[in-house]
Amino acid sequence: MRLHLNSRAVSEVVGALLTVVVIVTAAGLIYTISHPFISGSIDNINYRNAIKNMAEIKEIVQRMKYGSEISTFKTIQLNGGSISNSKYFTLRVITSTLPPGLQGNPYPSVNAFIHASHDTEIEWEVHSLSIETAGREVVFESGIFLKEYGTINPFPVSEPDLVITNDTLYISIYDFNGNFSAGGSKVTANFRHSFTAIFNETKSIEIESDFCQIWKKSLEEALSELSNPPVDLVDDDCSDKTIRIEKTNGSLNLIVTGVEVS
């Protein structure tokens, strides 16, 4: 049996196959070229959402500091990221009087030492809250600070919570206690006010933090606005990630708010 192939039909089949090949190849090229940009855009959106979520959390815990809110919950879109309170920075305080709530029953992460002068030195492991997504980290210590691929971003989302007058510097710190860690697409975090301790007989405050340079810059700018500031920066080179503030011509007040997160 002899088969007779129509040359016109063969040409149409070959042409159709070539068209499919061209379309598939073009689609592959478009995907290869555009994928990094699409992924980068998604990562940036997730990063911005993390910053937005942290700013809303800051508003919540500030209301808790002033006693206007006891507990609340927040739903956080992580989209594959994570949130935890596993990291901490070190706070050292020398004070002549412990505030109510810490006297005789120090908080678990607080070590207290009595000096010969009868001043009490407090060393506190203050837990921060952090949201991580695609190599970036949004951290809430006293302000909202950023790490991008392991590097400190010198421009904070919000400055440390400082208030200064002619005679007093107020520094607010937030301690996120509990054992909290979550990840995935979406989580619900519960926040409950544990305590607010006000150190109003503070002689010095030392903060050891990865974000020392941001603390230093914010304090320097605040103190520069006054001709006779109430405190002085004694150790401010951040070579050991530490900055130290001592009272001089006025008062140095520290407000620590404990927030249980679960």
N, C-alpha and C positions, 0 to 999 in steps of 0.2 A: 504494500500500500504506500502510495506516495502522498505526502502532505504538502499542500500548497499554502504558504503563509502570505497574507496580504501585507505588503511592505508598508502601506499606509497605517494599518493597525499596529504594526510593530513600532513604528515611529511614534505613534500616540502613546503607547505604553511606556516607551523609553523616556519620552518627554514628561510624562506624569511622574515617573520615578525620579527623574532629575529635579523636578519641581519640589517633590517631597524632601529630597536630600538638601536642596538649597534652603527650604523653610526650616528644617530641623537644625541645620548648621547655623543659620542666622539666629535662631532662638537660643542655641547654646552659647553663641558669642555674646548675645545681649545679656543672658543670665550671668555669664562669667564677668562681664564688664560692670554690670549694674549691681551684682550681689554685695560687694563691699560697701557701696553707697547705701543700699537698702538696709543692710545690717547696721551700718553706722548711724543711720537715721533712727532706727528702732532703739539702739543703745542710748542715743541722746534723749529720746523721748522718755525712756525708762529712768534715765538720770535726772531729768527735769521733774519727773513725777516723784522721785525719791526726795528731792529738795523740797518740793511742795508739801509732801507728807510730813517731813521733819519740821517745817515751819509751822504747820498746824499743830504738831505735837508740842512745840515750844509754847504756843499760845495756851494749850491745855495746862501744862505744868506751871506756867506763870500764874494762871488763875488759881491753881492749887496753892501756890506760895502765899497768895494774898487771902486765902481762906474762902474764896468764892466758889470753889468746886472741890468736892471730896473724892469722887471717883467718876470715871467715864470710860468708854471704849471707843476705839477707832478702827475702821476697816482700811487696810493698807494694800494697794495694788503693787505687788512686787515683780510680777512677770518674769519669774525665774531667779530673782534676787533673794536676799536674805536680810533679816533684821535680828539684832541681838544686843544684850547688855553685858557681854563677856569681857569687854576691854575696860580698862580703868586708867586714871591718872592719879598722881599722888599729891595730896594736899597736906601741908604741915602748918600748924597754927600754934603760936605761943600766946596764951591768954592768962589773965589773972583770975578769971572767974568762968567756970563752965556754965553754959546756958541750961535752963531747965530742960529736962528730957534726956540730958547726957550725964547729969550728976549721979554717980553711984551705979549707973546702968549704961555703960557706953555701948554704942552701936557695934555690932559684930565686926565691922571692917575698920574700927577705930582702935588705935593703940595710944594710951595716955601715959606720959612720964612727968613726974614731979621734979622740978628743978630745986636747987638749993635756995633760990629766991622765992620759993613757993609758987612760982608760975607753973602752969601746966602746959606741956607741949603735946599737941595732938598730931598724930600721923594717921591720915585717913586715905584709904583706897577708894576713891570716888568712881563709881561705875558710870560710864557714859553710855549713850544709846547710839547705835550705828546701823545704817542701811547700806548694804553693798550690792552693787550691780555692775557686771561686765568690767571688772578691773577698777571701778571707781567706788569711793566710800564717802558717805555723808555722815558726819559725826556731830552729835550735840553734847558739848561739855557745859559751857555757860552761854556760848554763842554757837552758831552752826558753822562748822569748819569742813573743809574738803580735802580729800586725798585722791589724786588721779594717777593710777598705775604706780602706786607706792610713793609718789612725790607729793609733798605738801603744797597745796595751792595757797599762795600768800594773800589771796583776796577772799575773805570769808563771806558767806551768805549773810550772816549777821554777826555783829561784833559781840564780844563778851558782855554779859549783863552787868554793866557798871553804872553807878550814879555818883557824881561828885558835886559837893558844895564847897563853900569857902572853908568849912571847918571839918568836913567828914567825907570819907570815901566809903561807899557801900559796894561790896562785891557779892553777887549772888551765884551760888553753885547748886547744881541739881545732881542728886545721886540716885541712879536707877537701880534699885536693889531687886533681888529675886534671881531666879535662874531661868532666863528667858532666851529662847532662840527659835526662830521659825523661818521657813523659806517656802518657795513655790510660787504660785500665781497670785494668790490673795490670802491674807491672814487678818485676823481680828486680834488686836492687842488691847488688854485691859489695864488701865492706869488708876492707881489708888494712892491718895496722899497718906504718907506714913507719919511725917513730922515736919516741922520747920524749926530749926535751931538758930537762934540769933546770938552771935558772938559780938557783944558790944563793949567788951573790955580787951580787945585784941591789940597785941603789941606788934606782931609781925605775921605775915602770911607768905608761905613759900609754895609755889605751884610748879610741879615737875610734869611737863606735858610735851608731847610731840609737836604741839602747836604753840610752843613757847614764843616764837617770833611774833605771832599774831597777838598774844597776850601783851607782849612788850610794847608793840606799836600802839595798841589801843590805850594802854595805861599812859604811855608817854604823851599821846595826843590829849588825853583827858587832863593830865597834870599841867600841860603847857598852857592851858587856858586860864590858869590862876597864877597870880603874882606871888602868893604865899601858900602853896599847896599843903594840905594836911598830912601828907605822907611822902615818902621818898623811895625811889627804886634803888636798892642797895646792890643786888646781884642781878644784872640785866644783860649779860652778854650771851646767854642761852647756849654756852658751849657744852653744858651738861643738861640741856633741855629744862633748865630751872630758872625761875625768876622769883625774886624776893622783894616784898614790900614791907616797909617799917613805918610806923606812925611817927610823926615829928611835931608838927605844929597844930595838930588837931586830933581827930578820932579816925580809927580804922574799924569798920564794922563788916562782919562776914555773916551772910545769910545762907544757910544750907537747907535745902528742901529735899527730903527723902520721898521718892516715888516708887511704889512697888509696881512692877510691870509683869504681867502674866498673859 
